[in-house]
Amino acid sequence: MKNYKYLLFLLLVLNSCKKEAIDNPISLFTFGSDRILQKTRTSFYLGVGFYIREGQNKDKESLSLTVAGATAKLVQNKLVDGRVTALFQVPGINTPGDHKVVFTYSNGSNTSIEEKTIRVISDFSIASIWDKLDQKYVKENNFLTYVYQSNEFQFEPPPTIYLGNGPKTGLALDIGEYRANFSSSSKDYISKPFIVGLDGSYTAYYENNSIKEIWVSIADTYKDPFFNMNEFISQLTKLYGTPTENYGKYLFKVGAFDIEIDYFRYVQAVIKKTR
């Protein structure tokens, strides 16, 4: 009798799961923001991607997205090789903190609701972003959206780099490319600055789940012969004070943090909390 009740219970659970899968009109949902962190009172972009399950009605489909209760504007929606991608523009969020992102897809018969979290901070100073780049949040937001000036966009799944074959051990996570200025060509990305004065590709380095350093790859002087190191250091000096120079490196002290600039072929900044 007990076995019969257990089997009956198991069948009910399986039927419930099957019905839920059938009722959910989409699969393989992907979410990505244009920055790993957002700044208060600043509009930003969010992209979503998904597949529509076979047999679903597509005549009455609708897509919507809200962040912290505010409705985002649908900028673009397209279908390529069976995959739907959509780009939304979100109005600036006034309050710092973690805010709920709710994406809703409906086809008139069935509805799918996907929820994510976006983190908003008051400014992009090093002190503001440091503790907000915890490993858990960064790994959960592991797709970034790059938006072109033509409003085309693409998802980039950042690589995860496990360290251990050299002097460093731990984990490195790509957190995006951020530049205040791109070329005016419609093929180039919309500007999206991050830490002021440090335009480049950002990687966060973790050890024992704690952030240890932020690496910023700024320029490859072989590929970018017009990069002016003197102008770059002069701009950083205006922002962060006079650096010390030693063994081919500049060191800026910014509150509790050091910014070390290495400037041989590859110009790179390494940010550490040292005080």
N, C-alpha and C positions, 0 to 999 in steps of 0.2 A: 504493500500500500504506500509505504514511504517512497519507494522507487518510482511508483506511478505518479505521485504528486511532484516529485523532483523533475521527472521527464515533462510533465505538463507545464511546470514553471519554466523549464528551459525552452520549450516550444513557444511559449508566450513572449519570452525575451527575444528570441530569434525573429519572430514575426514582427515585433515592435521595431527592432533594428532594421529589418528589411524594409518596413513601411517608411521609416525615417529616411533611409537612403534613397528610396524612390521619390519621396516628397521633396527632397532637397534637389532643386533643379540645376545646381552647379557643383563642380568638383575642382580640386587642385587650386584653391584660392591663393593668390599671391598679393601681398601688400607691400608698398614701399613709399617712403617719404623722400623729399628732395634734400633733407638734412637729417642727420642722426638725432639732432636736437633742434628745436625751433625757438625763435625769439619772440617775446611778447609783442603784441601790437604790430606784427609783421606778417603779411600774407605769405602763404607757402603752397606747394603742390603736393598732392598725394596721388599715387598711381595704384590701380588694382588690375589683376589679371585672373582669369578663370576659364574653365571649359564648361559649356552647357551640355548637360547629360542628353544622351540620345532619346528621342521621342518627346522632348519637351516642346511646348508651344512657344514660338518665337514672335508671334504676331503682336502680342500685347505686352512685350517686355518693357520694364522700366528699371533704371538704376538711380540710386540716391546715396548720398554720404553725408554724415554729420560729424562734427568734431566739437566736443563740449556743448552739444546741443545746437550749435550753429550749422546751418545748411551750407554745404560747399557747392560751388558752381561746376557743372559738368563741362569741361573744355573740349574733350575729344573722346570718342567711343568708336572702336573699330574691331572688325573680326578678321583674323588672319590665321589660316590653317586650322580652323576650328577653335581658336583661342580668342576670347574677348579681352581687349585691354581698354582701360578707360582712365582718363586723366582728369582730376578734380583740382580746382583752386579753392583754397580754404581762407576765409577772412582771418585777420589777425586775432589771436586769443589774448585777452587782457591779463589773465591770471596765470602766474607760474604754477607748475605742478604737472602731474600725470593726468592726461585727459583721455576720455574714451572716444575712440573712433568707431562709428557704426556704419557699415555698408549694407545696403539692402538691395537685393535683386528680386524682381517679381515678374512672372510671365502671365499673370491673370488667373492661373490655376494654383501655382505653388510659389512659395516665397523662401528665400534664403537670407539669413542675417548673419553677418560676420563681424566680430568685434576685435579691435586691437587697441593698443595704447600708444599715444604720442606724448613726448615729454617736452614741456615748454619752460624756458628759463628767462630771466630778466635781461641778460646781456651775454655776449660771447667772450667775456674776459676769461683768462685762464682759471682764475679762482672760481668763477661761476660754473664752468663746464666740468671741472676736474672730478668732483664726486658724483656728477650726474652721468658719467660714462661708466657706470658699473657694468661688469661683465654680463650679468643676467639680462639687463635691458638691451645691451648692444647685440647680444646673440639672438634675442627675440625679434629684433628689427634688422634682420640680416639681408634685406633687399633694399637697395637705394634706387630712386628714380631720378634720371637725368633728363632735363627738359631743354629742348632746342628752342631757339628764338622763333622758329616756325611753328611752335607748339607740338611738334613731334616729340616723342619721348621714348625712353628705353629703360628696362630694368637691368641693374647690375647686381648679381649675387656676389658680395664681397668674399674673397678667399679667407680661409682660416689657416694660419701658419703656426705649426707647433715647433717650438724652439727646443733645442737640447743638444745640438751637435757643436756648439760653440760655447763662448763664455756666458751666454744667456740661456735660461730655461724658462718655460712657461708658454704663453699663448699670445699671438698677435692677431688682431682683428682689424680688417680694413673698415674705416668708418666714413669714407667718401673723399671726393675731390671738391675743394672749395676755392673759388677764385672770385675776387671782387670785380674783375674785368675780363671778359672774353672778347674775341674779335667781333666786329659788327656783322659778320656774315651770318645769314640765316641758318647755316649749317652748324653753328657753334652754340654752346650751351648758354642758357640764361645765367647771368652772374649770380653767385650765392656765396658771399663772404662768410668766414667763420672767425677764427682768432684774428684780430686786426693785425695787419702787416705780414701775416704768414699765409700767403696763397700757395696751395699745393695739394698733394694727395696725402691724406691723414691715415695713420695706423696707430691703434691703441695697443700697448703692450701690457700684459697682465702676468702676475706671478702670485700663486696661491689665491686666485680669484680677486686680487686687488690690483688696481691700476698702478703701474710703476712709471711708465713713460709714455709720451705721445711723440711719434715721429712724423715729421712733415717733409715730404720730398718736394722741393721747391723748383729746381731746374736742373737740366742736363746741359751744361755749357757747350758740349759738342753739338748737340741738336738745336740749341738756342743760342747762337753766337751773339745775338743782340742783348742777351741778359747782361745787365750792368751791376756788378757786385758792389761797386762804390755807392751807387744810388740806393741799392737795397739796404746796405748797412746804414747809410745816412737816414733813410726813412725809419728804420728800427730804432736808431738813436733818438730821433725826435719823439718816438712813442714810448720807449722804455729806458732812456737814459744812456749814458756813455758806457760802452762795454770794455772789458779787458780782452787783450788779444794774446794768445799763447799757442805755440806749435800749430799754426795754421787754423786756429779756431777763434771765434768771437764768443764771449760769454756775457749775457745780459742777466742781471738779477732783478726779478720782478716780484716784490713781496716775498712769499714763501717759495717762489719757483725760480729755476734757472732755465734760460733759453740758450742752448749751445749751438752755434752755427758752424758747420763744417763746409769749407768752400774750395775744394779742389774741383775735379770734373763735375761731380754731383754736389749741388748745393742742398744741404739738408739741415733741418732744425730738430733738435732733441729737447723736449721739455720734461723737466724732472721737478718733483717737490722735494726740496732739500732742507727746508727750515720749518 
